[in-house]
Amino acid sequence: MAGSSDIRTKGFAALMITVFINALNDNFFRLVFIFLALRVYVTEGEGTFYYSLIGFIFLLPFVLFSPYAGFVGDRFSKKAVIVGTRVAEAVVLMTAAVMLVLHNMAGLFFALFLMGLQSAFFSPVKFGILPEIVREEELSRANGHMQLWTFLAIILGTALAGFIMGWAGDDLRIPALVIVLSSLLGLASSVFVTPTEAESDPAPFRLNAFADVGAAIDEIRQFRTLFLVVMGIAWFWALGTLYQLNVPMFAELELGVGELRTGIILTLLAVGIGVGSIVAGHLAGGRIEMRHVPAGMISTGLFSVLLFVAGGSYAATLILSLLLGVGAGFFIVPISAYLQNESPARRRARFIAASNFLAFAAMLVAPVLFWVLTGPLGATAEHIFVFSGLASILVGIYTIHLFRRGTLDGIS
């Protein structure tokens, strides 16, 4: 189904609001939990195992259930799936609010898993619906807006989490109230998303989830550039997971700042990604401009390495975090647009779900890697920035190599 509307519709605006609130809820709840775990585990000398487990638990449902999410997104109306997942989110966050008030860490881990579960079903349809509700020439701009509103939500969620946790102390009733109210707003906005129809010939349901993912990945591998794009998306989100765990520990242990000032660092990182995303979308015009990809990733890597060189300066950390985010935005927008536009229409949700599976599998590795580096190997938060930065530079150099070979030609 080809979209025939532009981005200036009420249905598209409702989708952006719904995406915004979902990202706000995800990041506010997770960051509140991260700050709480930093207090309970890391600063009390229990190491980084349970702290790292937060990222692992949230991401596990994406790995286990993304194939089913792709089937649901192809079989049913994507709007219906969006509304259904918003209902589930409201129930989960009400449960999480109770666990916060009770300071029940085990209950919070359980709620975190359920939050990841509903998000696993929401993620492919929020991207897959775009080609059905906007024209092809608007797709890059729509992706820019999607990334902008997502990271604006991360900005607000991050800033709120840092401010509220710093202000509330041990009284967690305020963050509990915030997640309940925002989940209800997200449910209300989802009702006004542009209606869509189910695909007329979706792929058949397969009980063996991993076989289904394998089949989808095999299909994607037939499209060389599409497969490389999927791997690039996986790298981007794994890197983001590593930073989300590393920045609070870096701020607490290396810079010696509290939760509010930590929130400001994460906020500026998110601001940078949002700015980079919207600028990349507008510079692309009606095209999918893949030539932004190598510059975006190389600059991301350089600014990450410079965080180590900054010498513990809070001001320098703020500036470098902002610039790092801008580079990341230039990397993610064109490859996201390419995946959506070049995936076959009848398999779009399934391809996006397979991409999500690979992305979240990579993200699932990130907290494990973080724990191995900071636990048994004794690496500091500064070392993590150097490691991830050098790896990002290598990824950027590899994309330049692909352009020289002609692999990425003809798609800008």
Beta strands, then each sheet from edge to edge (+ up, - down):
end
